[in-house]
Amino acid sequence: MKFPVSTILLIVLVATGHIFAQKRPAPIKPKTTAARSTEVGQTAVVVDETLSILRKTPSLFSEVVHRMQRGRKVQILGVAEADGVKFYKVTAPPSNFGWVQADAVFGKFRAGDEERLAKLVQAIDAFDQIEIAGQFFELYPTSKFRPAILLLYGDILEEAAAKLTKSASTQLKRDEMAASGAPLHSYYLNFNMLDRYRRLGIIFLFNSAAKQFHYDGASWKEIVTKFPGTNEAVEAQKRLDALKVKMEKK
């Protein structure tokens, strides 16, 4: 029996595995820096947790060791490029080491990181914004972007204070507080949702008469004291004046 040419070709292709077989691309060998990079030996801080996976080899497809948390300090041991990104070989005390995407970390040693981190602070939201702003202040205490970030930081925390007020009003039981005999304001200032802010050194004031939390204005005070004459200082003073009025509210 004769088969059509097309049928014969189909049989040959199936037999040789050319049909329905997914051909895996050949692995691209990471390109390591030949000369000793100026980045080697430097200390960096993990900030971008979205990119902070520690891997066994410098590749976006490599096995994961674990994801490093924001604020983790690492020492750079080597540099490589693969999959379109730069990787750092790092030690992450106490016992981990591996490769992390360079964009996940920030440091004073690398040009452009200061501005890059300032932009990141402004681009994100929620509690991450507060944490990353704190990392910015720690890494770049004399940054030209500091007054603007401080102003933003204070505004974010005053917004957080309003949310804390709302949460406390629904979660704290007034009958229980009254029965205990403890001062009312002590319940509010021990409210469990304040804990994560305390860990960052952030203080909220409480107006007992209005039953409202307010940010204590530390960042605004720093602007007025250390950066007088700036536009940010003018705005910071307005916020401090408004805070005084809020705390005197009956």
Secondary structure, 3 states (H helix, E strand, C coil): CCCCHHHHHHHHHHHCCCCCCCCCCCCCCCEECCCCCCCCCCEEEECCHHHCEEECCCCCCCCEEEECCCCCEEEEEEEEEECCEEEEEEEECCCEEEEEEHHHEECCCCCCHHHHHHHHHHHCCHHHHHHHHHHHHHHCCCCCCHHHHHHHHHHHHHHHHHHHHHHHHHHCCHHHHHHHCCCHHHHHHCCHHHHHHHCCCCCEEEECCCCEEEECCHHHHHHHHHCCCCHHHHHHHHHHHHHHHHHCCC
